[in-house]
Amino acid sequence: MRIEGPRYTERFGAVRIDEVQKVLELDSGRAGELSPYESVAVQKIEEDVIKDFEEKMLIVIPTKDEKLKLLEGVISGIPHECQILVVSNSQRKRVDRFKMEEGTLNQYCHFTQRQAYLIHQKDPVLAKALSESGYKYILDKDGLVRDGKAEGMIAAIFIAMMMKKDYIGFIDADNFSPGAVWEYVKCYASGFYMAGSPYAMIRIIWRYKPKIGEGVYFRKWGRVSEVTNRCMNSLVSVRTGFETDIIKTSNAGEHAMSLKLAELISYASRFAVEPQELVSIFEGFGGVLPMACKSAAKYGVEILQIETRNPHIHEDRGTEHLRDMLLPGLATIYHSKLCEKETKEKVMSELVQQGAIGPDEEPPKPQICPPPKNIDIQKFTKAMEGYMETRSALRSRGK
Amino acid sequence: MRIEGPRYTERFGAVRIDEVQKVLELDSGRAGELSPYESVAVQKIEEDVIKDFEEKMLIVIPTKDEKLKLLEGVISGIPHECQILVVSNSQRKRVDRFKMEEGTLNQYCHFTQRQAYLIHQKDPVLAKALSESGYKYILDKDGLVRDGKAEGMIAAIFIAMMMKKDYIGFIDADNFSPGAVWEYVKCYASGFYMAGSPYAMIRIIWRYKPKIGEGVYFRKWGRVSEVTNRCMNSLVSVRTGFETDIIKTSNAGEHAMSLKLAELISYASRFAVEPQELVSIFEGFGGVLPMACKSAAKYGVEILQIETRNPHIHEDRGTEHLRDMLLPGLATIYHSKLCEKETKEKVMSELVQQGAIGPDEEPPKPQICPPPKNIDIQKFTKAMEGYMETRSALRSRGK
């Protein structure tokens, strides 16, 4: 893979935010040195290096009643070296969609001889393990994991910790293009290789997101992303004193983290989860509030933003309203301890303009789940002992 | 890459047509042996093996006034080891689209340090070289290469022969997804590796071709493909005496050939070029007519059909009418020396039903360009000597 080197880095305390780096070539061919003048602008990441990182990575696919053919397609795009975990919140009553997912996955994994795990978000064993580890923040009053993509992602972080993985990457199940999925993982691996810190996050920005109406219009920015990015940049700008537009991935659903970093940050629900990750990093390592972790502060936390070659073509459900998506993300910025008057006003003006709240209202406080760092992973592991094997797509065939 | 092994092969004289093989996994990970029971059904083709074939392959991108961003995207998906040749028939008057393509390509190749050639279909040097080699069949009365994708493809075969490549693969410039392009090339390389003959052709069939209207419908078969395949299968069935539906790629625009085979077959114009390749192979090696080449007959000619993981998402120009596309393809079947009464009637009935011709008409005879095997490649090379270098995207930057 050939990627632009980062040409500029914005610093905010111990946080380094790299400018967007474009993928230049999906497949850069055999291993070989770059010429010295080429390496000024371009990084060539060898396939072997990428595979080293893939081996240490858990790829998590949160899914809910997704078309099985799309789910299978997404899995077929994930490089073989990565461990796969599907966290499903699909219905089990009437039509047992979860059972169908299991069948699809088992058949696929049997033919390709690859390992993948499938677990239901409402699995009682998982809930019990979370509870015993001391992390009850994502549990419902009935004792099971709450609905919501964010809750599934957090549970997956625990499983990655248990598996002793170094990296965790998320990919949505509704992607039409296995080739794009393949590229996301290559970007994750390349990003971790390029990062100058073991506390790193890779966020994907797509080149275009074809908008299909009459003909095709290649959108780059969704309206929600545009507004969220503007407010997020304001949060940083006001604190550093230098205006910046460096953040272009506030809502990046496709992103990956080193587990070291994932343990240190807090998570919000639904559409707020991705912006909250950034807010949490800025709070913990921006140098305005006390540092969240001394060792991480020493290395620094690095955020890489990588622009893919493939366009993002996914299921358009038409149910996501601008307002519903905008409000939770902006609320995480508004309620951050870093957020001062100027940014608060900016957020309010955007929300009022969109009719998301009235002029005298405040955005509702997001529900924040604290960092997983203090949990007892031994207890979690013990409670899950032997259980993941029964959730393996390779093992459970024919049962 | 992990691909299904061919489970069935139809034989027609010296021609072997393999059943469709599905791609199972885009990236099968590090090199390693398959378990013996897995290798019964599945082939794992190692990245290193694929690269060996890529090095010997010329990838040809025929283009005409295509969006530059799509063209650049297609190029970014082609593995680095492949030589690239863009054959452009874009306009040069008013707006010089060709010059714009040159600029785009030069900039891209400069940054990725990769080699690519761009030549205009109406280039007088190319026309002169073709003429001197003795191959005037694609020249217009003004002495330049005729318009048409097929004519550009044939010219590219000559250039591949001159470059002493072993394989030539074609990819359309209007593909939205660089990841799909990447997969096509991997399929070509894997196909040549799997083929049991140096006279081989790889034809791509896509898993789905999303049809975008209200919502998305994942079409597998276009109407034109369906009808053309049915008639093509009839051509074979009647001769072998066993009915078959093995041919599923009569109209495959994405296909590749060994140069050894490319030199032996004849070519038709426009939408007829892809079906005519098959007709020509059946005529030359089906055993009904005299064998076109003894050595090829000894090895056999092998046709592989590979189903990709990525859907085919491309520009929908809305100008290609069913009738206009159907007629030329079916005409190649109708006018084949192999075509007997039963298949002729089938072709007629389809064409009349579509209103493509009247009930008393015959489909027009396709214009067939003979196999390139008899040309004088030395003369072609001499006439092009030093010229291709000036068409190189890496060399001509800044000129």
HADDOCK unambig.tbl for C-alpha pairs under 7 A between the chains (distance, minus, plus):
assign (segid A and resid 24 and name CA) (segid B and resid 76 and name CA) 6.50 0.50 0.50
assign (segid A and resid 24 and name CA) (segid B and resid 112 and name CA) 6.71 0.50 0.50
assign (segid A and resid 25 and name CA) (segid B and resid 76 and name CA) 4.94 0.50 0.50
assign (segid A and resid 25 and name CA) (segid B and resid 77 and name CA) 6.46 0.50 0.50
assign (segid A and resid 26 and name CA) (segid B and resid 76 and name CA) 6.46 0.50 0.50
assign (segid A and resid 26 and name CA) (segid B and resid 77 and name CA) 5.61 0.50 0.50
assign (segid A and resid 27 and name CA) (segid B and resid 79 and name CA) 4.80 0.50 0.50
assign (segid A and resid 27 and name CA) (segid B and resid 80 and name CA) 5.87 0.50 0.50
assign (segid A and resid 28 and name CA) (segid B and resid 79 and name CA) 6.40 0.50 0.50
assign (segid A and resid 28 and name CA) (segid B and resid 80 and name CA) 4.90 0.50 0.50
assign (segid A and resid 29 and name CA) (segid B and resid 79 and name CA) 6.27 0.50 0.50
assign (segid A and resid 29 and name CA) (segid B and resid 80 and name CA) 4.70 0.50 0.50
assign (segid A and resid 29 and name CA) (segid B and resid 81 and name CA) 5.45 0.50 0.50
assign (segid A and resid 73 and name CA) (segid B and resid 309 and name CA) 6.88 0.50 0.50
assign (segid A and resid 76 and name CA) (segid B and resid 24 and name CA) 6.52 0.50 0.50
assign (segid A and resid 76 and name CA) (segid B and resid 25 and name CA) 4.94 0.50 0.50
assign (segid A and resid 76 and name CA) (segid B and resid 26 and name CA) 6.46 0.50 0.50
assign (segid A and resid 77 and name CA) (segid B and resid 25 and name CA) 6.47 0.50 0.50
assign (segid A and resid 77 and name CA) (segid B and resid 26 and name CA) 5.62 0.50 0.50
assign (segid A and resid 79 and name CA) (segid B and resid 27 and name CA) 4.80 0.50 0.50
assign (segid A and resid 79 and name CA) (segid B and resid 28 and name CA) 6.41 0.50 0.50
assign (segid A and resid 79 and name CA) (segid B and resid 29 and name CA) 6.28 0.50 0.50
assign (segid A and resid 80 and name CA) (segid B and resid 27 and name CA) 5.87 0.50 0.50
assign (segid A and resid 80 and name CA) (segid B and resid 28 and name CA) 4.91 0.50 0.50
assign (segid A and resid 80 and name CA) (segid B and resid 29 and name CA) 4.71 0.50 0.50
assign (segid A and resid 81 and name CA) (segid B and resid 29 and name CA) 5.44 0.50 0.50
assign (segid A and resid 112 and name CA) (segid B and resid 24 and name CA) 6.72 0.50 0.50
assign (segid A and resid 177 and name CA) (segid B and resid 310 and name CA) 5.48 0.50 0.50
assign (segid A and resid 177 and name CA) (segid B and resid 311 and name CA) 6.56 0.50 0.50
assign (segid A and resid 178 and name CA) (segid B and resid 309 and name CA) 6.52 0.50 0.50
assign (segid A and resid 178 and name CA) (segid B and resid 310 and name CA) 5.62 0.50 0.50
assign (segid A and resid 179 and name CA) (segid B and resid 179 and name CA) 4.20 0.50 0.50
assign (segid A and resid 179 and name CA) (segid B and resid 180 and name CA) 5.91 0.50 0.50
assign (segid A and resid 179 and name CA) (segid B and resid 310 and name CA) 6.20 0.50 0.50
assign (segid A and resid 180 and name CA) (segid B and resid 179 and name CA) 5.91 0.50 0.50
assign (segid A and resid 309 and name CA) (segid B and resid 73 and name CA) 6.88 0.50 0.50
assign (segid A and resid 309 and name CA) (segid B and resid 178 and name CA) 6.52 0.50 0.50
assign (segid A and resid 310 and name CA) (segid B and resid 177 and name CA) 5.48 0.50 0.50
assign (segid A and resid 310 and name CA) (segid B and resid 178 and name CA) 5.62 0.50 0.50
assign (segid A and resid 310 and name CA) (segid B and resid 179 and name CA) 6.22 0.50 0.50
assign (segid A and resid 311 and name CA) (segid B and resid 177 and name CA) 6.56 0.50 0.50
